[in-house]
């Protein structure tokens, strides 16, 4: 009889334990479903929970040490402190805005031109962090070419990568604002991989391309100068975007992401360029191995003083957005028929994420 009583008590205790375990599983089932990218919280609403939230940021092109702020935010634990487990994936800019708009990924880091184009096509995305305060475009020429101002470009041969590129628009605007038109110069299409050599070899008198090449060419002993496109046409480089839907239901997550990113940028600005570049190349962008020195030089000369910071960021903080400049960029795309439908900058760019 005693053995039977003991057996019954054991069965009752086991039932209680299993019931408790079942309750735990039900709680887990209430969590957000994995996204198509494998993240755990796509589309999940902010609940005030301290649970780490998995998000994915899709970045333009391939891993590069110039994405060091993102990598620093992860490796220095800034994302984790913000309650985020961030995964990095890569794609072309057009794909990024589509994936963000469709909520396949929570954040994107494409160039701003592609975001303006996507918004004009009705893709529901928002710019939540104007990471690069200016565009990277510049017209680069040899210092002894006789070119010193836009007026000196008249009659010269200028290389661009395509007639549909943002750089080609920047060239047209620069000429127009100096009393000329594109007909006053000879434009030559040169592929991205060959355009710098075209300048060095003298195939063209100037190229309208990325200002990062100015630093690289000088470092190689080629005496070049540049006219920055942003002096004539407001533009932006890479910016952080998210979808309308994700922003609406995960505003705190977006603010947390931006905070961690700003902390990483400030870490680099505060004297840690070499460490950030070394980490970025060793852990993420191994194809840049051996380019630590020139990468650090470019970050010190271009990214810190010009791309990441501006007069606006001095007052409003890193990632701040100047809606007037954004509207200028949108209007230029409409004027040069890159987009068919214009819109207000405030419909694209969010400025109150604090």
Secondary structure, 3 states (H helix, E strand, C coil): CHHHHHHHHHHHHHHHHHHHHHHHHHHHHCCCCCCCCCCCCCCCCCCCCCCCEEEEEEEECCCCHHHHHHHHHHHCCHHHHCCEEEEEEEECHHHHHHHHHCCCCCEEECEHHHHHHHHHCCCCEEEEECCCCCCCEEEEEEHHHCCCCHHHHCCCEEEECCCCCHHHHHHHHHHHCCCCCHHHCEEEECCCCCHHHHHHCCCCCEEEEECHHHHHHHHCCCCEEEEEHHHCCCCCCECEEEEHHHHHHCHHHHHHHHHHHHHHHHHHHCCCHHHHHHHHHHHCCHHHCCCHHHHHHHHHHHHHHHHCCCHHHHHHCCCCCCHHHHHHHHHHHHHCCCCCCCCCHHHCECCCCC
